[in-house]
């Protein structure tokens, strides 16, 4: 026809085209379909997509051997694109003998030499064939009842087929199936009629099951959608009916009306805040509910209406009741209690409530945080606590700007919202551990919050309206003040909590810790008894820290073991468990402490006990020194104390003393200092050595030990960092004790900064150091004269039984430590 062949040969390729998987091939169009219909203008409809396992071949070698002869029905060129469309009708099977030519530019299809394949003969009156034939027809009818994907094409194609011919029916069913290509090719090749029908029946049955599953899933989805759609429509109708009856307004109008009502109920709102809420409410009215800005404005107004504008709690005016509450909650801590009562008295006399900022400084476990709760209870105020330890983001204090997603006010505004009053007690915990990096400096943000002169107009970045925080009582807690920035520390009133002595810990344990522990562990007084001796042993050798946190842990450990013992026993065998000195180690293990004294029998020469302050409280600090003169066998600083050698005061002028000193050959005095010391303490050791040489030359001109000896001074507990100038007099005393070969008096402890001229300067932490001395059993203490007022302010029970000497110069220290007079004073101190 017009130079074209009247027939085409159709073959499957042996392998799938590149980029096509088996699952893709199964999802294609059937191999047999009707040509697209024409519209009224003679144009054909766009054809449906072909099977995705079709494609162009490069050679006839890629094709299967058995195919189908296709008679060309029509051939049309595409009007706007290269290529066209051909409609064919399959006639019978053929077999390829050999390929003749490959596809080329003028002939897009390859030419092959074929021969006809004989038609399969159908046995007459074969019951198997008849049964398979009827089975295929019945399955096809069932398939047409389902929403089969190609149901319309199937119904059209079936009109042109003779259903009485079993093989024709089989070819139709196989051609309309979307089965895998291997199964379809196997049907085409099969020469046995019964087997061919059996394979086609299996294919059609698979298509039927697949269609049923699709129908089931589709039905479930449609049912669910129908129910939801029906519910939605009913809700819309109900809402419209209620709106027509004026029973319900629009959601947006309801929200705006609710916010207006909340704004109208506010009292004590400043003018700027009122103006900001009105503007935001007008903006909200012009926004659509689906707009993100709508929710931002709505959240802002909800925060503004939730704040306690002008709401205050009335402070407790009964000083006696407040004092009873403070004494009920805490033992000792007289300084804190006195300051709170002073605050209440001032507010009572002025008739107005004032906000203040106090900072409780002390080691861990002394009750700083619990004091804040007790203060709030004594004042009848609401309490809020938050920690700023490790805080880096300024927005946590001052809030986020509303331009950010998820913005919200800072902790201060949140505290007011939660407590619902404008004068709560806000406890800012761990203020000495504030962070500082590129995200900002929270300590600078706290300046405006905590300063009573500025916080009357505090502005949160989220709310951006002034808020009055002048009535808020801020209480900060810290372990040390050195890490608190200076401007922030200047605005605080520092109240130091040094720690507890033995007697205070015993009272706290009996009055607070033991009852609380028993109650929290499901036991009572009849189940556990702790003898006074065991309690004293527990505090003295297990819990020597400044606070009582470790003591609480030990009591909880005992309570847990008692609870476990009772649970393991039968109810009739349960008895009261008594913790005594004999069995306390079974409950808490071996004691970590035995004695603070490294030398319980007395201090040997070269060893002196000092007093130090740490973030954990006061602590005793032993300084030990040993040395020898090179070339001589005189090793000073023995492990055990020796008898004190008498030493007469040096007399005569310096020239005579120099003549009496024996000449020694050596490399000169050397001092090695260990114990992980800081720079300041290292400098103190140099000052102590220089002054000790001058002092020794005046005291005993013939003693040249410090000028010639090789010495080593150590501060035990080398893993613990140590720094500060307060060990100056202790180091000098250790060097002099080593040089004179005389031990210091027993039970003597000292602290003070030493200068090159022998002055003893003021140090800090006197209360903590006094507590540490009592804990270590030291009775004689040496403090700088400038610290006498600090010692006089200590409670009487801390000073009881202590013999304290206050030193102005090192001569006073030497007289107390060694029991003798120092060198006679020079005519002029300026010559020293």
Number of C-alpha atoms within 10 A of each C-alpha: 6 5 5 9 9 12 15 17 21 16 19 20 20 14 13 16 15 8 7 13 12 12 10 13 19 17 14 18 20 20 15 19 19 14 17 13 12 11 9 7 6 8 10 12 11 9 11 10 8 12 16 18 23 14 13 11 16 14 16 21 14 13 18 16 18 22 22 21 21 19 17 17 12 11 12 10 11 10 8 7 7 7 10 11 12 12 15 19 17 15 11 14 20 22 21 20 12 13 15 11 14 16 15 10 6 6 10 12 18 17 17 17 12 17 12 14 16 11 11 13 10 14 13 8 8 10 11 15 21 16 14 21 23 17 17 24 20 12 18 19 12 14 21 18 13 14 14 18 14 15 14 13 15 23 11 12 14 13 9 8 13 12 16 11 11 22 22 13 22 25 18 21 23 25 19 20 22 22 19 17 19 12 13 20 18 14 22 18 16 14 15 14 18 22 15 22 28 20 18 28 23 13 21 24 17 15 20 21 12 14 19 18 12 16 15 12 12 13 12 12 11 12 12 12 12 12 11 12 12 12 12 12 12 12 12 12 12 12 16 16 13 13 13 11 9 9 10 14 15 11 10 15 12 12 15 18 13 13 19 16 12 15 20 10 9 17 11 10 17 14 10 12 17 15 13 15 21 15 11 15 19 12 14 21 14 9 15 12 14 8 9 10 14 17 15 18 18 19 14 20 23 16 16 23 21 16 21 21 21 14 14 17 15 11 17 17 16 14 17 9 13 23 16 11 17 24 15 12 16 17 16 15 19 13 12 19 19 13 13 18 20 13 15 21 15 13 17 16 9 9 9 10 20 17 21 19 19 21 23 25 23 26 24 21 19 22 20 25 20 13 21 25 20 20 24 21 18 24 24 17 23 21 22 21 16 13 16 20 15 13 20 19 21 20 21 17 23 26 23 21 17 17 9 9 9 9 17 23 22 19 19 19 23 17 21 23 18 14 18 18 21 24 28 25 28 25 27 20 21 20 28 22 18 19 18 16 10 7 11 15 16 22 26 14 17 16 17 19 25 25 20 20 11 14 21 18 15 19 18 23 18 21 23 17 19 16 19 17 26 23 19 26 25 25 24 27 26 26 22 19 18 10 13 16 14 11 11 17 17 12 17 18 14 17 15 22 24 25 26 26 22 17 12 15 24 17 13 17 19 15 15 15 20 20 14 15 21 20 12 11 13 11 17 15 13 10 17 19 14 18 13 14 11 18 20 17 16 21 21 19 15 19 23 22 23 27 23 23 15 17 22 19 15 19 21 20 15 20 24 18 14 20 17 10 13 18 11 10 11 8 9 6 8 13 13 13 15 16 21 16 16 8 12 19 14 11 16 17 11 12 14 10 11 11 13 17 17 13 14 9 10 17 25 26 30 30 33 29 27 26 26 29 23 16 15 19 25 25 23 24 24 24 22 24 28 24 26 21 24 17 10 9 8 12 16 23 28 17 13 12 19 15 10 13 10 10 11 11 15 18 14 9 10 13 9 12 17 15 11 12 13 10 10 13 10 13 12 14 18 15 16 12 16 12 16 18 20 14 12 13 20 19 15 25 25 17 21 26 24 16 22 25 20 16 20 23 21 22 21 18 23 17 20 20 24 27 19 20 25 20 22 17 21 19 19 15 12 12 9 10 10 20 18 18 23 26 27 27 35 30 33 29 31 29 34 29 26 27 26 23 22 25 27 27 16 18 18 22 28 31 31 30 22 27 19 16 16 21 17 27 22 20 19 14 17 22 23 26 25 28 23 27 28 19 19 18 16 21 16 20 23 24 27 26 17 16 18 16 9 13 17 10 10 13 13 9 10 16 17 10 12 15 12 19 17 19 25 18 18 24 20 18 28 22 13 22 24 19 11 15 15 19 18 12 9 10 8 7 9 7 7 10
